[in-house]
């Protein structure tokens, strides 16, 4: 009873709160009472029903999970708003690009910094492509108008002379008939050349052409092209210097196409320069390539035109009445060289002249059995 009383009530003499405990000994168990002299120290006895505690924890867990879920949803909503806001801007920008509105520009920042940067790049590239497309469309329209005019002129001549020759009211001499027939023939050849240019350009552009490779002596090929040009009555008085570092420079090429490319470049040099301008044509062989060079010291080409001379439909400025035709000659020469795996380079200065170099790489070895054309 003393022990119970000591535990139950505060010791007035000591003014201490007493706690009871136990200690397991080797053979016995001991109970002990210990008091703490602290007026602020209190002892409370907690009793509980385990079933109530389990139920409380179940309800509490569900409540905590609900609160945590609600908080998580709120945080997720706020975070998603922050993340999706720039996404909406990006989607809006992409829609503008899809509708060909290329003035899209964003300040790269935040999580989507790289995405904004690439959208800006895409916008700039699309804007440049659209400007280039419009420029090409304008060039194409001008080219169509020019070539339509150039085709109508010979057609009108052919039609006019044919109607005159058919008219019974006119009595033509044999000489006059031959003159008219010659004019009709010339105009027909011109139209044929234009149509062939259009056909060849389309096939080269679409890579729908098979090279008929033969072992060809490029010196002989270029020499024959020069002879054909000088035999043309329009250019019989022109001066073309021809040089080469070896008599036989042989390579496997499509001789008809290479002949066409060299011919186009020589004609282009003569058309754009005065009649007294000397055209220098050369063939040079190096260890792994061969170069065919067409050079003049005439008017030269302005830089803004130099970057476009191989574009389809581009004729340049101040070509004069002599420069008739499809306007595809330089583009055809460029595509022929590219089809052979070669490269064509142009250097020019105004009033100094122009140099065009065709370089073909990976020349095959010359064998005695190879036919020299």
Helices and strands as residue ranges (DSSP letters): H 2-8, E 17-24, E 29-36, H 50-98, H 113-166, H 174-205, E 214-217, H 218-230, G 233-235, E 240-244, E 250-253, H 255-271, E 279-285, E 289-296, H 303-306, H 329-339, E 343-349, E 353-361
